[in-house]
Amino acid sequence: MASKVKGSLFAFLNPFVTALFVLLFIYTGFNKLFGLNNFTDTLMNQPIPHFFIPFLAWGFPSLEILAAACLLFPRTRRLGLLSALTLMVIFTGYIAAILLHFFRRVPCSCGGIFRTLSWQQHLWVNLGLIVLALLALIRKPVSSSLNLSL
Amino acid sequence: MKKFNFALLFLVVFGIAAAYANKPLRPSPKEMHVYAFQCMSTDGSKMYILFDCTAEGWTQGIDYSCDATNNLCTFYGDPTREHSDLAGDFFYVWDVPHAGFLNTGNFIFVN
């Protein structure tokens, strides 16, 4: 009985995580592109070398949209999940570095999707998403594909 | 061949529409004045501007932005909110020190 419940929970997990990351990355990617000037300003506010910023301003949204695109197709879904996990780990590492005062100042956290969240709240949200991505990756064998029925 | 999932396609369309509907608003640079000035705390840890943006209801990253490179703060400001008291007290972005800030900032009209 318990294993049946566990099985059905995991059966729901992969489609849920896929849909969640598709929505998240499509929204954040296009939102950054639609407000590219704003996103560039936000990056200028961050303690990162400024010669990187033009590349990051285009690179981050492009990677997010690419990861979401990979999640759309069964053949590339695992690659999409891995890309999503990698992006989330990069973002989370950056937030952790800010919170641990690796940088000279704490920049504002006002540029992302969750504009009203503090860096600490951002960290918890990101950690939750990382756990979900890991669970979906662990549950999904390389050769199989999802039968998504939302 | 695997069937394409239209539920995910719907999410994509919905996500793009939501991203467009919630795109960050920023006044056109043509309508804005751009100011730059130098003003840091003496220990170099804090950046100050000559205008209390937060009290004016400005949102950092939307109404103004600061670039702390080389102690230079550049921000985009609505000229109707332009401050005129160059000799006034320094106000703050994040917090106000009671002492220990460099009072030699130059307010430069850039654009």
Interface residues (C-beta under 8 A of the other chain):
Chain A: T18 A19 V22 L23 I26 Y27 T28 G29 F30 N31 F34 G35 N37 N38 F39 D41 T42 M44 N45 P47 H50 A68 L71 L72 F73 P74 R75 R104 R105 C108 C110 G111 R115 S145 L148 S149 L150
Chain B: K2 F4 N5 A7 L8 L9 L11 V12 F14 G15 I16 A18 A19 Y20 N22 K23 P24 L25 R26 P29 G44 S45 K46 M47 T59 Q60 G61 I62 S65 C66 D67 A68 T69 Y76
